[in-house]
Amino acid sequence: MKILLTGANGQLGRELVKRLKGTEFLATDAAEMDITDPAGTLRVIGSYQPDAVIHGAAYTNVDAAEGNPEAAYKVNAVGTQNVAAACLKYGAKLVYVSTDYVFDGTLGRAYNELDRPNPQNVYGKSKHAGEMLAHHILNELFIVRTSWLYGDGGNFVRTMLKLGQERDEIKVVDDQHGCPTWAADLAEAILRLLKTEQFGIYHAANAGVATWYDFAKKIFELSGNSRVRVLPQTTAELSRPAPRPAYSPLENLMLRLTTGHALRPWEEALREYLAGLKHITA
């Protein structure tokens, strides 16, 4: 299967590239294919003729999106529309990577694929628009929602580890709940899905529920840093421009029913990720 990746320099993209080595694939980022340019997108996808496109490129700055909604919609909605249109023209199936932020966080339980989206910030609205546009264009479509992603690149785990070297005390939000997800596990789930023809909406996040505060405490516990004191704070205290869902864990219901596989607990994935970081820095 020939696969084309968008957003190949992102955390998910890098994990996919690792797993696709030795196979036929094309890794693209903005320099190779500007997804906001419909003609350019058609040209690149048409020249490569992939069997599948994994579309991970996105505008992901949640707070910046509030002040610049056109930029977010141009990439996340119009860009996705362009990729989907090219897939339709050249007969490629599409994986569109989306987010838990399409939900409002008021349900009181983990969201499954049958729950109705109701995004509350521009980022979530633009990603949901991308879902809807891709769905209107393509039948051979996997929408894969994930959350709180970390991997190879700047992310919450690396930020905490860096702050832990600089400070004795760190305040972390304790009233947002979600699923910390290792990009490596998400990449495996996507590639497993691509082997099927079971198109539809899927949630792919590491199992379990945590707050950012829980996540931070576990990072320091597993990395062996007992010196740092992690203190809880509220979202309101941070005064961020974009509202965040208070409770948006994702249940891997359809992934489990379709592939017989769901992602492992987030603590287990984090332990392996941190072990890998120690090996790199050793």
Rosetta blueprint (number, residue, H / E / L):
1 M L
2 K L
3 I E
4 L E
5 L E
6 T E
7 G L
8 A L
9 N L
10 G L
11 Q H
12 L H
13 G H
14 R H
15 E H
16 L H
17 V H
18 K H
19 R H
20 L H
21 K L
22 G L
23 T L
24 E L
25 F E
26 L E
27 A E
28 T L
29 D L
30 A L
31 A L
32 E L
33 M L
34 D L
35 I L
36 T L
37 D L
38 P H
39 A H
40 G H
41 T H
42 L H
43 R H
44 V H
45 I H
46 G H
47 S H
48 Y H
49 Q L
50 P L
51 D L
52 A E
53 V E
54 I E
55 H E
56 G L
57 A L
58 A L
59 Y L
60 T L
61 N L
62 V H
63 D H
64 A H
65 A H
66 E H
67 G H
68 N L
69 P H
70 E H
71 A H
72 A H
73 Y H
74 K H
75 V H
76 N H
77 A H
78 V H
79 G H
80 T H
81 Q H
82 N H
83 V H
84 A H
85 A H
86 A H
87 C H
88 L H
89 K H
90 Y H
91 G L
92 A L
93 K E
94 L E
95 V E
96 Y E
97 V E
98 S E
99 T E
100 D H
101 Y H
102 V H
103 F L
104 D L
105 G L
106 T L
107 L L
108 G L
109 R L
110 A L
111 Y E
112 N L
113 E L
114 L L
115 D L
116 R L
117 P L
118 N L
119 P L
120 Q L
121 N L
122 V H
123 Y H
124 G H
125 K H
126 S H
127 K H
128 H H
129 A H
130 G H
131 E H
132 M H
133 L H
134 A H
135 H H
136 H H
137 I H
138 L L
139 N L
140 E L
141 L E
142 F E
143 I E
144 V E
145 R E
146 T E
147 S L
148 W L
149 L E
150 Y E
151 G L
152 D L
153 G L
154 G L
155 N L
156 F H
157 V H
158 R H
159 T H
160 M H
161 L H
162 K H
163 L H
164 G H
165 Q H
166 E H
167 R L
168 D L
169 E E
170 I E
171 K E
172 V E
173 V E
174 D L
175 D L
176 Q L
177 H E
178 G E
179 C L
180 P L
181 T E
182 W E
183 A H
184 A H
185 D H
186 L H
187 A H
188 E H
189 A H
190 I H
191 L H
192 R H
193 L H
194 L H
195 K L
196 T L
197 E L
198 Q L
199 F L
200 G E
201 I E
202 Y E
203 H E
204 A L
205 A L
206 N L
207 A E
208 G L
209 V L
210 A E
211 T E
212 W H
213 Y H
214 D H
215 F H
216 A H
217 K H
218 K H
219 I H
220 F H
221 E H
222 L H
223 S H
224 G L
225 N L
226 S L
227 R L
228 V L
229 R E
230 V E
231 L E
232 P E
233 Q E
234 T L
235 T H
236 A H
237 E H
238 L H
239 S L
240 R L
241 P L
242 A L
243 P L
244 R L
245 P L
246 A L
247 Y E
248 S L
249 P L
250 L E
251 E L
252 N L
253 L H
254 M H
255 L H
256 R H
257 L H
258 T H
259 T H
260 G L
261 H L
262 A L
263 L L
264 R L
265 P E
266 W H
267 E H
268 E H
269 A H
270 L H
271 R H
272 E H
273 Y H
274 L H
275 A H
276 G H
277 L H
278 K H
279 H H
280 I H
281 T H
282 A L
